[in-house]
Amino acid sequence: DYLDWNGKKTYTVRLKHLDHSSLFLRGFIRGYFDGDGFSDKDRRRISIVGVSQEMMHQIYNVLINFGFGPQFYFKKEQRSNRKTLYRVILKQEQAIQFIKFIQPGNSNRIRKWGC
């Protein structure tokens, strides 16, 4: 029982609290990245994407607590059938350190990085 949401789960899902062990939070970030993360080796950038603003803020804060310096962006959609997309980004050396830290389970996310 780690997640909570109000209404439509996709848009409101969040961790019930952040006072989990470092091991749990690292595994959670790894799983989230494996499902909804992207890597761009040429630009040396990692992106974690979602439509739940609270979840993305939680991921941002967890990364800060792990010593990373993520950036937080959002893109408000103009089309009524699209939702705002929230993105947590790590660039340059931080992206490489992130890959080494979480050791993604989905090798397709990092196959070009050679980490």
C-alpha positions in Angstrom: 0.0 0.0 0.0 2.4 2.7 -1.2 0.3 4.6 -3.7 -2.7 6.9 -3.4 -4.8 8.8 -5.8 -8.0 10.9 -6.1 -10.3 10.5 -9.1 -8.6 9.3 -12.2 -5.5 7.4 -11.1 -3.3 8.4 -14.1 -3.5 12.1 -13.3 -3.4 12.1 -9.5 -1.3 9.0 -8.5 1.4 9.7 -5.9 3.3 8.0 -3.2 1.4 8.1 0.1 4.5 9.4 1.8 8.3 9.8 1.2 9.6 8.5 4.4 10.5 5.1 2.9 14.0 3.6 3.0 16.6 4.7 0.5 16.5 1.3 -1.0 12.8 1.4 -1.6 12.9 4.9 -3.1 15.9 4.0 -5.4 13.9 0.9 -6.6 10.8 3.0 -7.1 12.7 5.6 -9.2 14.2 2.7 -11.2 10.8 1.2 -11.9 9.3 4.5 -12.9 12.3 5.3 -15.2 12.0 1.8 -16.7 8.4 2.5 -17.6 8.2 6.2 -18.3 11.8 7.3 -18.7 13.8 8.3 -21.7 17.5 8.7 -22.4 19.3 10.7 -25.0 23.0 9.8 -25.1 23.8 12.3 -27.8 22.4 15.2 -25.7 23.5 13.4 -22.4 20.1 13.7 -20.9 17.7 11.6 -18.9 14.0 12.4 -18.8 11.3 11.0 -16.5 7.8 11.9 -17.7 4.3 11.8 -16.3 0.9 13.5 -16.1 0.6 13.4 -12.3 2.0 16.6 -11.1 2.3 15.5 -7.5 4.1 12.3 -8.5 6.6 14.1 -10.7 7.3 16.6 -7.8 7.8 13.7 -5.5 10.3 12.1 -8.0 12.0 15.5 -8.3 12.4 15.8 -4.5 13.6 12.2 -4.1 16.3 12.9 -6.7 17.3 16.0 -4.8 17.5 14.0 -1.6 19.8 11.5 -3.4 22.1 14.4 -4.2 21.1 15.0 -7.8 20.2 18.4 -9.3 17.2 17.7 -11.5 15.3 20.3 -13.5 11.5 20.3 -13.5 9.5 21.3 -16.7 5.9 21.1 -17.8 4.2 21.5 -21.1 0.7 22.7 -21.0 -1.3 21.2 -23.8 -3.5 23.5 -25.9 -5.6 20.6 -27.3 -8.5 19.7 -25.0 -7.9 15.9 -25.5 -4.3 16.2 -24.1 -3.1 16.7 -20.5 -0.2 18.7 -19.2 3.0 16.7 -19.3 5.5 17.0 -16.5 9.2 16.2 -17.0 12.1 15.7 -14.6 15.4 16.0 -16.4 19.0 15.2 -15.5 21.7 16.5 -17.8 25.4 15.8 -18.6 27.4 14.1 -15.8 24.2 13.9 -13.6 22.6 11.7 -16.3 25.5 9.3 -16.3 25.6 9.2 -12.4 21.8 8.5 -12.4 22.2 5.5 -14.7 25.0 4.1 -12.5 22.9 4.8 -9.4 19.6 3.2 -10.3 21.0 0.5 -12.7 17.9 0.4 -14.9 16.2 -2.9 -15.5 15.0 -2.0 -18.9 18.2 -2.1 -21.0 16.4 -0.5 -23.9 16.4 2.8 -21.9 20.3 2.9 -21.8 21.7 0.5 -24.4 23.7 3.3 -26.2 25.3 4.7 -23.0 27.7 1.9 -22.2 27.3 2.2 -18.5 
